[in-house]
Amino acid sequence: MEAAVRGFEDRPAMDFLGRKTSYGELLSQIDRACRGLQDLGVGPGSQVGLCLPNCPYYVVAYYAALKAGATVVNFNPLYVEREMLALAQDSGISIMITLDNAEIFAKVSTLPGRTALEKVIVCPLSGALPMIKGFLHDILKSSNVARVPDSPVYMTWQCLLENDGAPDPVKLDPKTAVAVFQYTGGTTGLPKAAMLSHFNLVSNVIQSQDWFPEIRRGEERMLAVIPFFHVFAMTSAMNYGVSIGAELVLVPRFDAELVVRTIIRTRPTLFPAVPTVYSAILDVHERLKGDMSSLRFGMSGGAPLPVELKETFEQKTGCRLMEGYGLSETSPVACCNPFDGRPVKAGSVGLPVPGTTIEVRSPHDPEVIMPAGEKGEICIRGPQVMSGYWNRPEETHDSFVQGALRTGDVGYIDSEGYLFLVDRIKDVILCGGYNVYPRVIEEALYRHPAVAEAIVIGLPDDYRGEAPKAFVRLLPGTEASGEDILEFLKDHLNRIEIPREVEIRDDLPRTAVGKLSKRALREEEAALAREEERRRQKNA
Ligand code: AMP
């Protein structure tokens, strides 16, 4: 990291709601935090939890823990207590760095004594903020500051940094030393930690640098809205941003209006996000107007980018919106739309980044590689692919075939090597003997002029086995009923793909990183079905 930002010491590294930190200051804070962690016994083999939103503490703590040779364990501050406990137990963290926000602290403070967690380092939110408080406190909804007990378990961030800032050098093998435990797979039982080595993370940064030749080192401003605790932001906003000496514009929580105002105020040039964020920004921008012309490149990832959304966003903002594909297990970037003049194909996530091979394997026999144009499971090889899951030898074994990572995603490669995603294997709807891909239905829904966002899931169906149901959020100021939209779909889908119902909602559920959440809708529908069944039995 030091090497990447040499020469940029006087340039801003971070803007947090108007408070700036230079790269020189950032480096010195990292050294002091690293020394402080080493004084607490942190070193190779230690796990350090970070339970923080996007703020300067996250950036300092992340690089300090890595410099000390420890493994960073990312916690989502919105986890409920049960999830925090499961991750703390599984990862074995001995240190947790968190905020003095009452809600977050209430959950974190239940962990010492029940897990290996020995020390909680508490960062004061007010210390990271500029002086114009009232409005910002409102935004952050953090007027309730935690009362931290007077106990040796707790230590303040200031106290951690009270030292000479001269950490002991640490020797590591970058290929085997685990830099990050990235928890994933929470939708299917207990989450498991993808072990990402220093080599994996640095490789993905170098691959990203190779991919964007138009980037101007030391001159870009990176809008970091998606949370760093998710792998996409960790690499594409933070690690990549730092590697090109960009100024990171940190936004601690997603609020479309705050983001648009931040764009107008700070004039960022790069904007990685998930599709729902771009869509929400468009809605607000219609209303607020304001100049967003500073944006040069948007990098969409994490979920399908509807072709309609890409086109509207580019047309309204003038920002080129490119799409990438990857997962926690691949640090995450594996494919991306080309930036070097090769064509960008509509609906494709592009070509593999350098050093990466994509194989599409037979859904019936994963040892067989499918020819171009045929669908199958996407498998990935490359320097960014994890070595395995922490303490999960069986899952690790099952997630590789002949050395390639099995992604659980269905797709195909065209004759020019472009990857097209079809869907996730577990989202495919088995409808009357046919495979119905929710994404095909979603793309058709996005073509309706009133549709802002859409999710399709499969529900049990007495007649067809499973049948698709669609959930839709409408664009502000438009009107359409579920029946209107069904009528529209008849011209865009085959009979089997037509959803059983289109339900209009004011909003759709999202995951922590902002992706639309099929899981939440499945759970809701399952609860409704159970309730229905209970009523039927009662009346019988
Ligand atoms: P995560 O590990 O939470 O980053 O989730 C990874 C999953 O997100 C992948 O396995 C894909 O199913 C999905 N995903 C990532 N990028 C895209 C994309 N560009 N289009 C569609 N799905 C994506």
Residues whose N, C-alpha, C, O or C-beta is under 5 A from the ligand:
A	BS01	AMP	T184 S300 G301 G302 A303 P304 L305 G324 Y325 G326 L327 S328 V349 T407 D409 L421 R424
